[in-house]
């Protein structure tokens, strides 16, 4: 089942990456900066800006091919995908399963081009070469790319909203509407009061919602009474005096006090 989060429009990933470059946002442990974080904070103590580093991210060949295909369709590179997801969905990335490294049979053949072994074929783990800010773990980058693939498949949807909170009157209106809905549900599910006094065990079982012939213990009857009393007590706001009176009579019968 798809997890509903935000539906992104065309070019959102590029826009997020451009915004990150403009503001020189860091990723990983330093990603959550206040809105007034200034340009100087992106520089080191000697005034130089933080530089991207190259990561080798081992992954299965299928995962690598899927990531590269998605990046090509979006007109970006794999690093841009990972960076945008880390900026937009840090919580999802943290909790997303790591696709992991390739198994021992999943290897790619590389012909060495220099050194004493030039010309020899070397079997190595499939990988992605990605440039991002220093300080990240390869597993974090893999998880971010897995989230990007999930978004592309529709397993994780994002919905862009204005970000404006409803005002107090609107929130009150929504709360009152929800309360009215819950009251209607309670009314539909509530037992129909008897048109006579509760005077038999069968009547008591009906009022407390037990099937005919049931033998609930006194403790079970008491717990059921408390649950229903919280709903039907006249002071609850949606209660009913007649139902509450019959609940009182029913629990006395089942507890053997009448």
N, C-alpha and C positions, 0 to 999 in steps of 0.2 A: 504494500500500500504506500502511495506517495506521501511524503511528509511535507505539509504545506508550510512554506516559510516566506518566500518572496518570488514573484514572477519578474524576471529581469528582461529588459528590452534589448534590442539590437545595439551593440556598441557599449553596453554597460561595463563589460570587463575592461575595454580599452580606456573608458573614461575614468574608472577607478585607478587604473595603473598610472594614468597621466596625473591624476590628483595626488597619488602617492609620491610621484617624482617631484611635483611642484612643492609639496610640503615636506619632502624628505622624511616621510614616516618610517620608523623602524618597525621590524616585525618581531615575532617571538615574544620574549618576556618584556620587551620595550614597546610593544605595539599600542597599548592603551594610554595615549597621551591626552591631556586636556585640550579643549578646543582652542585655547589661547597659547598653545605651545608654539614658540617662535622659531624662526629659521636658525638662530644661533644654537638652539638645543640639539640640532641635527649634526653639529660639528663636534669633533673631538676636543680634548683639552688644549691641543696645539692649534686649534682653528681650522683644521682640515676636515672635510666632509668624510663621512663613513663611505667606504668603497664596497661594492659588491665583490663577492668571492665566487669561485667556481665550485660547484658541488657535483660529485658523482653519486647518483642515486640508484643503487641496484634495485631492479624490479623484474617481474616476469616479462617475457617478450610480448605477450598479449597486452599487458598493461601499458608497456612502453608504446606499442603501436597505436593503441586506442588514444593515449594522451597526445601523441604527435598528430594523429588524424583530427582530433578535436581542435588542437591549436591551429592547424592548417585551415580548418573550416572557419575559425574565428579570425583568421588573419593576424595571429599573435604567435608568440613562442610559449614553450612549456613553463618557463619562469614567470611570464606574465599571468598565465592561468593560476599558478600557485600563489603568486603575490596578491592577486585580486581576491581569491577565496580567503586567504588569511586575513585580509583587511575587512572583508564583508562578513565572514562567518567564523570567527575565531573559536566560538563555543562548539560549533558543529565539528570543526577540525579536531579539536581536543578530544572529543568523544567518539570520533569516527574510527572504525577498525582499520588497522594498518594492513594494506594489501600484502606487505611482507616482501622478502627477497625471493628470487626465483629458486625453484627446487634444483637438485643436483643434476638433473637431466637437461634443464633449460639453459643452454649455453649458445653463444654466437661465435663464429669463426672470424678472427681478425688476422690479416697478414701484416706482420711487423715491417715497418718501412725504414727503420734506421737502427744503428747499433750493431753489435756482433751477431745478433739473431735476425738481422734484416732478411726478409723473404720468407721467414718461417711463419707457419699458421699457429695462432694462439687462440685457444678456446677460453672465453671469459664469460662472466655473468652479463646478461643484458642490463643495460643501464640508460639513464637519462643524464645528459650533461646540462646543468642548470646554473645560471648565475643569479645569485640573490644576496641579500645582506648577510653579513657574517653572524654566526651565533645560532643557526638553526640545526636541527638534527635531520638526517635524511628521512627518518620515519615521519617526521612532521610534514616534510615536503610531499612524501608519498600520500599521506592522509589528505592533504589539501588537494592534490590532483585527483584522488579518488572521489572527493566531494564534487569536484568539477565534472567528473564523468557521470556521477549520480544526477547532477543537475541537468546534464545534457540528455540523459535517458528519461528524465521526468520522475525519477525516484525521489528527488528533493526539489520542491518548487519554491520560488521566492516571489513575494508580492511587494512591490514598492508602494509605500504609503506616504502621505504628506507629513507624517510625524506630529501633527497637531493633536493634542489631547482634547477631548470634548470638554466643554465648560461645565460648571457645577449644575446648571439647569438641565443640560443634556444628560449628564450622568445620573441625575435624580430621575429624569424621565425614563431612562433605560432601566434603572433599578425598580421603579414602580411597575413597568411593563413586565419585567421578569417575575416580580412578586405576584402580579395578577395571573401570569401563566402558571406558576406553581400552585396557586390557590385553585385554579380550574382543574389541574391534574389531581389535587387532593380530593376535590369534590367528586370527580369521576371515579376515583379508586376507593372512596370511603364506603363503608358498609351502610346499607339502607336500614334506618332504625326500625325496630319492631313497632307495630301499631298497638301493642299491649305491653304490659310490664314484663320484665325479665324474671321468669319464675321457675324455669327448669334448667337442667344441665345442658340440654340441647340448645336452649336459647342462649345460654352463656357461651357455649362453644361457637355458635354462629357470630355473636357480637365480637368475640375476641379473635375471630378468623381461623379457628381450628376446624378441621373436618369433622363431620358427624361421627360419633363413637370414639373420638380421640381421647387419650388419657394423659393430658399434660400434667407434669408435676406442679406443685404449688409455686416453685421457683420459676418454672417456664411460664406459667400463667402471669406471674407478677412482672416478668420482663416484657411480655407482650403487652400487658396493661400499660406499663410505663411508656413504651414506644407509641402506642395509640393515644394515650392521654396527652402526650406532648403535641400531638397534631390536633386533637379535637377539643382540648380545653378552651372554654370561651375566651380566656385571656390571651390565647395564642395569636389572635388576629384573624384566624380563619377557622376557628373552632365552632362548635355547635353544642348548646346546652343539653339538648335531648340525647345526642350521641354520648356525651360525657356522663350523663346520668345512667344510661344503660351500661356503659363500660364499668362504672362503679358497682352496679348491681351484679354484673357478670363475673367480675373478679372475686366478689364475696362468695358467690356460689361455688366457683371452682376451688377456692381456698378453704371451703367448708365452714365459712363463718356465718352462713345463713341457714 
